[in-house]
Every structure is written in structure tokens, then in C-alpha cells.
């Protein structure tokens, strides 16, 4: 699994995220610096890497990303249609699903709901 954080302009990280959006199953948190709801979600999102089990970390087909909305304009493989923040999306095969539209029942933006979303999208009940 790849973890990517983009909070300043970095062509290398932008390319890494572009490649991930094109070739991997990618979970992305788009946030806006200074946004209250974003500031509440980011610590929960950052817990993902500590909660998923060690065997899950070896998956090369999955990326977990958080990106400041200021840098989304540099992405080639993403339609920049973000309307609000925070926005969480799952990308696969040039398609995306918003977290809010996912089939999970509890969408309270906590680590538990994020992990449930990951499990559903990856069909992996043993992720934690």
C-alpha cells in the first residue's frame, strides 16, 4: 500500500498520485487548509495506516492519499470537479465514488467508517 500526502507543490508526489489514480485503487481525502470540517476529518483519515493490519500494507494495488485542494489542478488523471471540502473519494478504472454515496451505513467520518468503506470497496473483511 502506498500512502501519499500532498501539502505543498511537489512534481514527484503529483506524478505518484497521477500514476496511482490511473493504475491503482485509490482512496483520496481532498481538504482545504483552514477548513473546520477538514481539520476534524484529517486526524481520523491519518489513522488509516495505523489501523489496517500488516498484511494489508503489502498490497501494491492500493493507495491512501490526502491532498490540499490547491494542488489538485496539477493532476492529469483527475477531473477537477470538487465542490466542497472535505471530499473523500475512491478511484478505480477511471471512475470514482464519493464516500458520501458509498453503500456503508455509518458515514460519520471517523476511522471506523473509513475502514468499513475500504473493506467494502476492496472486498476485504480482514483488513483490520
C-alpha positions as CSV (number, residue, x, y, z in Angstrom):
1,X,0.0,0.0,0.0
2,X,1.2,3.5,-0.8
3,X,0.5,6.5,1.4
4,X,0.8,9.9,-0.2
5,X,0.4,13.3,1.4
6,X,0.5,16.4,-0.7
7,X,0.5,19.6,1.3
8,X,3.0,21.6,-0.8
9,X,3.8,21.5,-4.5
10,X,5.9,18.5,-5.4
11,X,6.1,17.4,-9.0
12,X,7.3,14.0,-7.8
13,X,4.3,13.4,-5.5
14,X,1.9,14.8,-8.1
15,X,3.2,12.3,-10.6
16,X,3.0,9.5,-8.0
17,X,-0.7,10.4,-7.3
18,X,-1.4,10.7,-11.0
19,X,0.0,7.2,-11.6
20,X,-2.0,5.9,-8.6
21,X,-5.2,7.4,-10.0
22,X,-4.6,5.7,-13.3
23,X,-3.4,2.3,-12.2
24,X,-4.5,1.6,-8.6
25,X,-7.4,1.5,-6.2
26,X,-7.0,4.9,-4.6
27,X,-8.8,6.4,-1.6
28,X,-8.3,10.2,-1.5
29,X,-9.1,12.9,1.0
30,X,-9.3,16.3,-0.6
31,X,-9.1,19.1,2.0
32,X,-8.8,22.8,2.3
33,X,-6.3,24.3,4.7
34,X,-8.1,26.3,7.4
35,X,-11.5,24.5,6.9
36,X,-13.0,23.4,10.2
37,X,-14.7,20.2,8.9
38,X,-11.4,19.3,7.1
39,X,-9.4,19.9,10.3
40,X,-11.8,17.5,12.1
41,X,-11.5,14.7,9.4
42,X,-7.8,14.8,8.7
43,X,-6.7,13.2,12.1
44,X,-9.3,10.4,11.5
45,X,-8.0,9.9,8.0
46,X,-4.4,9.7,9.1
47,X,-5.2,6.9,11.5
48,X,-5.9,4.5,8.5
49,X,-2.2,3.5,8.2
50,X,-2.1,2.5,11.8
51,X,-5.4,0.6,11.9
52,X,-5.1,-1.6,8.8
53,X,-3.4,-4.9,9.5
54,X,0.2,-5.6,8.4
55,X,-0.7,-8.0,5.7
56,X,-2.9,-5.2,4.1
57,X,0.2,-3.0,4.0
58,X,1.8,-5.3,1.4
59,X,-0.9,-4.6,-1.2
60,X,0.7,-2.8,-4.1
61,X,-2.7,-2.1,-5.8
62,X,-4.0,0.3,-3.2
63,X,-3.1,3.9,-2.3
64,X,-4.3,6.1,0.5
65,X,-3.9,9.8,-0.2
66,X,-4.6,13.2,1.3
67,X,-4.1,16.3,-0.8
68,X,-4.6,20.0,-0.2
69,X,-7.1,21.2,-2.8
70,X,-4.6,23.9,-4.0
71,X,-2.6,21.2,-5.8
72,X,-5.4,19.2,-7.5
73,X,-5.1,21.4,-10.6
74,X,-1.7,19.8,-11.3
75,X,-3.3,16.3,-11.6
76,X,-3.7,15.0,-15.1
77,X,-5.8,11.9,-14.3
78,X,-8.5,13.6,-12.3
79,X,-11.4,15.7,-13.3
80,X,-11.3,18.7,-11.0
81,X,-15.0,18.8,-10.1
82,X,-14.6,19.2,-6.3
83,X,-17.5,21.3,-4.9
84,X,-16.9,21.1,-1.2
85,X,-14.4,20.2,1.4
86,X,-13.6,17.8,2.8
87,X,-14.3,15.3,-0.1
88,X,-13.4,11.7,0.2
89,X,-13.3,9.6,-3.0
90,X,-12.5,6.1,-4.1
91,X,-10.9,5.9,-7.6
92,X,-10.7,2.8,-9.8
93,X,-10.6,2.3,-13.6
94,X,-11.1,6.0,-14.4
95,X,-14.3,6.0,-12.2
96,X,-14.9,7.4,-8.7
97,X,-17.3,7.0,-5.9
98,X,-17.8,9.7,-3.3
99,X,-17.6,8.5,0.3
100,X,-21.0,10.1,0.9
101,X,-22.5,7.9,-1.9
102,X,-20.9,4.7,-0.7
103,X,-23.0,1.7,0.5
104,X,-21.8,1.8,4.1
105,X,-24.4,2.7,6.6
106,X,-22.5,4.9,9.0
107,X,-20.8,7.8,7.3
108,X,-19.7,9.7,10.4
109,X,-16.2,10.5,9.0
110,X,-14.5,8.5,11.7
111,X,-11.7,6.0,11.3
112,X,-14.2,3.2,11.8
113,X,-16.4,4.4,8.9
114,X,-13.3,4.9,6.7
115,X,-12.1,1.4,7.4
116,X,-15.5,0.0,6.7
117,X,-15.6,1.9,3.3
118,X,-12.1,0.5,2.5
119,X,-13.2,-3.1,3.3
120,X,-16.3,-2.8,1.2
121,X,-14.6,-1.3,-1.8
122,X,-11.7,-3.9,-1.7
123,X,-13.9,-6.8,-0.7
124,X,-11.5,-7.5,2.2
125,X,-13.3,-8.3,5.5
126,X,-9.9,-8.9,7.2
127,X,-8.3,-5.5,6.7
128,X,-8.2,-4.8,10.4
